[in-house]
Amino acid sequence: MGSVPGGDTGFLSPPQIPALGQDGVLQALVLGEGQCSDLGISEEQLRAQEEWEALEEIQSGLGGTSPVPPPPISFAEALQHFQSSGLSQSRIPGVFLATWGVPSPRGVPPSPLPGALDDSEWVHMRILQTIYRQLTRSHRGCPRYGAHWEELGFQGVDPGTDLRGTGMLGLMQILFFVLDSRTLSLAREIFQLSQHETQNFPFCIMSVNITRIVIQALREERLSRECNRRQQVIGVLNDLYAAAFLRLFRLWKRQCGTVADAGSFLKELELSTKKKPRQLLRSLEAYVSHSLRPSSPPSSSSQIHFTGICDPVVELEGDSRLI
């Protein structure tokens, strides 16, 4: 999918979040300020692309070519990579928040630690390739740069240019979403909706915006109770990210959303993420519980009703409402 023309969509250029401090796993994942926003390909990128494509194909014994993509990577392995880089592995939210300078993040200077996508980091490339293969269900690799990333919902040919507000955490949360057995089917369903003829939206840009919202909620100490209850931060961030994406998905379907509605939908999502994070997490738990439950075969007397994606939806009352 290509870049969406400008307008009041509210998500094409994610606003910068305050830069984080110098300690903790997330601090190396989140990008500081001053990153280039040029969506074009530089000469250096062109050379890297040529080298990448040269590595991707080798002569096979039959005289043809065989793709050699980087091997897939698990979320745990990717996270371990960042932890093994000498970063703090504390899962106590107070430690993270203290090193970030919260509750006064406005006074925190920009972090000198880079969090950008790095072509020289093999793990970064494996993360990209795994996301591509999981969403497209392809067993083949893809070039580092190219229009195929636009089809996944990035704005241009280089996913790295869309990570200005979240850094590698933006990719890490997509990686979690498409690998976790609880959320993989949801991720693919949302990705399918993003390709809809009229209800389409840039999947990966939307994901980056949700990551930005989740980080802001953590920085504002909206998640401290849940983090303390579970004694972890990464798990809470990932679950809240998935829960927020689920809510957006339901909202988008119920109201037949288009890119013109993205700005207002994201504002509503940001409000609910900060004000009612536990409610969002419960909705995800209910969704996962229902999706993992074995389905009963339909009775002979039951009727099947087919509805379009934008057919009127009957509003449920009370606790039965989806959102």
Secondary structure per residue as TSV (DSSP state, phi and psi in degrees):
chain	resnum	aa	ss	phi	psi
A	1	M	-	360.0	131.3
A	2	G	-	-79.5	179.9
A	3	S	-	-70.0	143.0
A	4	V	-	-87.6	135.8
A	5	P	-	-56.4	156.9
A	6	G	S	-63.7	170.5
A	7	G	S	147.7	-176.0
A	8	D	T	-85.2	59.2
A	9	T	T	-92.3	-27.2
A	10	G	S	80.2	6.7
A	11	F	-	-139.5	1.6
A	12	L	S	-72.5	-29.2
A	13	S	S	-129.0	88.1
A	14	P	-	-55.9	130.4
A	15	P	-	-64.8	151.5
A	16	Q	-	-67.2	140.9
A	17	I	-	-101.0	156.8
A	18	P	-	-56.7	137.6
A	19	A	-	-67.3	149.8
A	20	L	-	-93.3	175.7
A	21	G	-	-79.3	-157.2
A	22	Q	S	-109.8	12.8
A	23	D	S	-136.4	153.5
A	24	G	S	100.5	151.9
A	25	V	H	-60.5	-44.2
A	26	L	H	-67.6	-23.4
A	27	Q	H	-67.6	-28.9
A	28	A	H	-85.4	-15.3
A	29	L	H	-86.1	-30.0
A	30	V	S	-90.5	131.5
A	31	L	-	-78.3	144.0
A	32	G	-	-81.4	-172.9
A	33	E	S	-82.3	170.7
A	34	G	-	84.2	17.3
A	35	Q	-	-82.8	145.2
A	36	C	-	-69.0	136.0
A	37	S	-	-107.6	10.7
A	38	D	-	-69.0	125.9
A	39	L	-	-89.4	-1.5
A	40	G	S	-79.1	174.0
A	41	I	-	-105.0	124.6
A	42	S	-	-80.1	171.1
A	43	E	H	-62.1	-37.0
A	44	E	H	-63.7	-40.8
A	45	Q	H	-66.6	-38.3
A	46	L	H	-62.0	-41.9
A	47	R	H	-64.3	-40.5
A	48	A	H	-64.5	-38.8
A	49	Q	H	-64.5	-42.2
A	50	E	H	-62.8	-41.3
A	51	E	H	-65.7	-40.2
A	52	W	H	-62.4	-46.8
A	53	E	H	-66.2	-32.9
A	54	A	H	-66.4	-35.1
A	55	L	H	-75.6	-24.7
A	56	E	H	-73.0	-24.3
A	57	E	E	-121.2	130.4
A	58	I	E	-127.9	155.7
A	59	Q	E	-71.4	129.9
A	60	S	-	-89.7	169.9
A	61	G	T	-65.0	-18.5
A	62	L	T	-92.3	4.3
A	63	G	S	89.4	0.6
A	64	G	S	-98.8	-156.6
A	65	T	E	-121.7	150.6
A	66	S	E	-135.5	125.3
A	67	P	E	-66.9	141.9
A	68	V	-	-126.4	76.2
A	69	P	-	-77.8	158.8
A	70	P	-	-59.5	147.5
A	71	P	-	-66.0	152.2
A	72	P	-	-64.2	163.7
A	73	I	-	-133.7	144.0
A	74	S	-	-85.6	161.7
A	75	F	H	-64.1	-40.0
A	76	A	H	-62.8	-41.0
A	77	E	H	-67.0	-41.1
A	78	A	H	-64.2	-42.8
A	79	L	H	-64.9	-39.3
A	80	Q	H	-62.1	-34.2
A	81	H	H	-59.1	-45.9
A	82	F	H	-70.2	-35.8
A	83	Q	H	-68.6	-34.9
A	84	S	T	-76.3	-3.4
A	85	S	T	-84.9	15.7
A	86	G	T	89.4	13.2
A	87	L	-	-87.3	156.4
A	88	S	-	-62.9	137.3
A	89	Q	-	-106.2	15.9
A	90	S	-	-63.1	138.0
A	91	R	-	-108.0	8.4
A	92	I	-	-85.4	120.4
A	93	P	H	-58.6	-32.5
A	94	G	H	-61.0	-33.6
A	95	V	H	-67.1	-46.1
A	96	F	H	-59.9	-49.2
A	97	L	H	-64.4	-38.3
A	98	A	H	-64.8	-42.2
A	99	T	H	-71.7	-19.3
A	100	W	H	-86.5	-10.3
A	101	G	T	86.1	9.0
A	102	V	T	-69.1	140.3
A	103	P	T	-94.7	19.2
A	104	S	-	-121.5	65.4
A	105	P	G	-66.1	-20.8
A	106	R	G	-66.1	-23.8
A	107	G	G	-92.5	2.1
A	108	V	-	-81.8	126.9
A	109	P	-	-69.3	157.7
A	110	P	-	-57.1	141.3
A	111	S	-	-74.5	135.0
A	112	P	-	-78.7	-9.7
A	113	L	S	-77.0	127.5
A	114	P	-	-73.6	145.6
A	115	G	-	-131.7	16.9
A	116	A	S	-79.4	157.8
A	117	L	-	-64.4	125.6
A	118	D	-	-117.1	118.5
A	119	D	T	-62.6	-24.7
A	120	S	T	-83.5	-9.7
A	121	E	-	-91.2	110.3
A	122	W	H	-59.6	-36.5
A	123	V	H	-64.3	-39.8
A	124	H	H	-59.6	-43.0
A	125	M	H	-67.7	-35.9
A	126	R	H	-67.1	-36.1
A	127	I	H	-62.1	-47.2
A	128	L	H	-58.7	-49.0
A	129	Q	H	-63.5	-38.6
A	130	T	H	-65.5	-42.5
A	131	I	H	-60.9	-45.5
A	132	Y	H	-60.9	-47.0
A	133	R	H	-68.9	-35.4
A	134	Q	H	-70.1	-39.7
A	135	L	H	-75.8	-38.2
A	136	T	H	-91.5	-10.1
A	137	R	T	59.6	32.5
A	138	S	-	-96.6	145.8
A	139	H	S	-96.7	-1.6
A	140	R	S	-100.4	154.3
A	141	G	-	-80.6	-178.9
A	142	C	-	-143.0	156.9
A	143	P	-	-64.0	156.4
A	144	R	S	-62.3	-37.9
A	145	Y	S	-121.0	147.7
A	146	G	S	155.4	169.7
A	147	A	T	-67.5	-16.2
A	148	H	H	-62.4	-26.3
A	149	W	H	-72.6	-31.7
A	150	E	H	-65.1	-34.3
A	151	E	H	-65.8	-26.1
A	152	L	T	-84.5	-7.7
A	153	G	T	106.7	14.0
A	154	F	-	-83.8	161.6
A	155	Q	S	-78.3	-24.1
A	156	G	S	-145.1	-161.0
A	157	V	S	-82.6	-7.5
A	158	D	-	-125.2	108.5
A	159	P	G	-57.3	-28.0
A	160	G	G	-61.2	-26.4
A	161	T	G	-73.8	-12.8
A	162	D	G	-98.2	6.8
A	163	L	-	-105.7	21.5
A	164	R	T	-60.9	-34.5
A	165	G	T	-93.5	-10.6
A	166	T	T	-132.0	-17.0
A	167	G	T	60.8	-148.9
A	168	M	H	-66.2	-19.9
A	169	L	H	-61.3	-32.1
A	170	G	H	-60.2	-39.7
A	171	L	H	-77.7	-36.1
A	172	M	H	-61.6	-36.3
A	173	Q	H	-75.5	-32.8
A	174	I	H	-64.1	-42.2
A	175	L	H	-58.1	-47.1
A	176	F	H	-57.8	-46.0
A	177	F	H	-60.7	-39.8
A	178	V	H	-92.1	-4.2
A	179	L	H	-110.4	-31.4
A	180	D	-	-66.6	129.8
A	181	S	T	-62.6	-23.9
A	182	R	T	-75.7	-27.5
A	183	T	T	-118.2	-6.2
A	184	L	H	-58.5	-45.5
A	185	S	H	-64.4	-37.2
A	186	L	H	-65.0	-44.3
A	187	A	H	-59.1	-44.0
A	188	R	H	-69.6	-33.3
A	189	E	H	-67.6	-41.6
A	190	I	H	-66.0	-41.5
A	191	F	H	-62.4	-38.1
A	192	Q	H	-63.5	-42.2
A	193	L	H	-62.4	-36.3
A	194	S	H	-64.7	-17.2
A	195	Q	T	-96.6	3.6
A	196	H	-	-62.8	149.2
A	197	E	T	-59.4	-41.2
A	198	T	T	-113.5	-25.1
A	199	Q	T	-100.3	18.1
A	200	N	-	-65.6	155.4
A	201	F	-	-157.8	156.9
A	202	P	-	-73.5	105.4
A	203	F	H	-55.6	-51.3
A	204	C	H	-71.2	-34.3
A	205	I	H	-66.2	-40.2
A	206	M	H	-62.1	-40.6
A	207	S	H	-61.6	-44.1
A	208	V	H	-60.3	-39.8
A	209	N	H	-65.2	-37.4
A	210	I	H	-67.9	-39.3
A	211	T	H	-60.0	-43.5
A	212	R	H	-58.5	-43.5
A	213	I	H	-63.4	-42.4
A	214	V	H	-64.9	-41.7
A	215	I	H	-62.8	-42.9
A	216	Q	H	-62.2	-40.0
A	217	A	H	-61.9	-39.6
A	218	L	H	-67.3	-44.1
A	219	R	H	-62.9	-33.2
A	220	E	T	-86.6	11.1
A	221	E	T	63.6	28.2
A	222	R	S	-78.9	-14.7
A	223	L	S	-112.9	5.8
A	224	S	H	-59.7	-41.9
A	225	R	H	-62.5	-45.0
A	226	E	H	-68.6	-39.8
A	227	C	H	-64.2	-41.4
A	228	N	H	-67.5	-38.1
A	229	R	H	-63.5	-40.8
A	230	R	H	-94.8	-8.1
A	231	Q	T	56.4	42.4
A	232	Q	-	-160.9	160.4
A	233	V	S	-114.6	-49.4
A	234	I	H	-57.2	-45.7
A	235	G	H	-62.1	-40.3
A	236	V	H	-66.0	-44.3
A	237	L	H	-60.1	-44.2
A	238	N	H	-66.8	-43.2
A	239	D	H	-66.4	-39.3
A	240	L	H	-68.2	-36.7
A	241	Y	H	-58.9	-49.0
A	242	A	H	-64.2	-39.9
A	243	A	H	-65.6	-39.3
A	244	A	H	-66.9	-39.3
A	245	F	H	-65.8	-37.6
A	246	L	H	-62.3	-44.0
A	247	R	H	-63.7	-43.3
A	248	L	H	-62.2	-40.9
A	249	F	H	-59.8	-46.4
A	250	R	H	-66.8	-39.8
A	251	L	H	-64.2	-43.0
A	252	W	H	-63.0	-42.8
A	253	K	H	-70.5	-44.4
A	254	R	H	-66.6	-37.0
A	255	Q	T	-101.0	12.6
A	256	C	T	49.9	52.9
A	257	G	-	-66.1	152.5
A	258	T	-	-130.5	177.8
A	259	V	G	-60.5	-24.8
A	260	A	G	-66.8	-22.0
A	261	D	G	-93.8	-5.1
A	262	A	H	-58.6	-42.3
A	263	G	H	-60.1	-48.0
A	264	S	H	-69.6	-36.1
A	265	F	H	-64.8	-41.9
A	266	L	H	-67.5	-34.8
A	267	K	H	-64.2	-43.6
A	268	E	H	-63.8	-39.6
A	269	L	H	-66.3	-40.2
A	270	E	H	-63.1	-41.3
A	271	L	H	-63.7	-46.8
A	272	S	H	-69.1	-33.0
A	273	T	H	-66.6	-37.9
A	274	K	H	-82.0	-36.1
A	275	K	H	-86.9	-35.0
A	276	K	-	-134.5	56.0
A	277	P	H	-62.5	-37.4
A	278	R	H	-66.1	-35.8
A	279	Q	H	-65.9	-39.8
A	280	L	H	-63.4	-43.6
A	281	L	H	-63.1	-37.2
A	282	R	H	-65.4	-36.4
A	283	S	H	-66.1	-35.4
A	284	L	H	-68.4	-41.9
A	285	E	H	-59.7	-42.0
A	286	A	H	-65.9	-40.3
A	287	Y	H	-63.9	-46.7
A	288	V	H	-63.4	-43.4
A	289	S	H	-60.5	-41.5
A	290	H	H	-71.3	-40.4
A	291	S	H	-70.1	-27.8
A	292	L	H	-87.5	-8.1
A	293	R	S	-75.8	132.4
A	294	P	-	-59.1	134.7
A	295	S	-	-81.9	140.5
A	296	S	-	-85.8	139.7
A	297	P	-	-64.1	141.3
A	298	P	-	-66.8	143.3
A	299	S	-	-73.1	161.0
A	300	S	T	-65.5	-22.9
A	301	S	T	-90.6	-9.3
A	302	S	-	-74.9	149.3
A	303	Q	-	-111.1	146.1
A	304	I	-	-103.3	128.3
A	305	H	-	-115.8	125.3
A	306	F	-	-98.1	131.4
A	307	T	-	-128.8	151.6
A	308	G	-	-79.4	166.6
A	309	I	T	-65.3	-24.4
A	310	C	T	-112.7	17.6
A	311	D	S	-65.8	151.1
A	312	P	-	-55.3	138.7
A	313	V	-	-109.3	131.3
A	314	V	-	-73.1	125.1
A	315	E	-	-72.8	131.9
A	316	L	-	-93.4	156.1
A	317	E	-	-109.3	157.7
A	318	G	G	60.6	-138.0
A	319	D	G	-73.6	-8.7
A	320	S	G	-80.7	-11.2
A	321	R	-	-67.4	140.4
A	322	L	-	-70.9	-39.1
A	323	I	-	-141.2	360.0
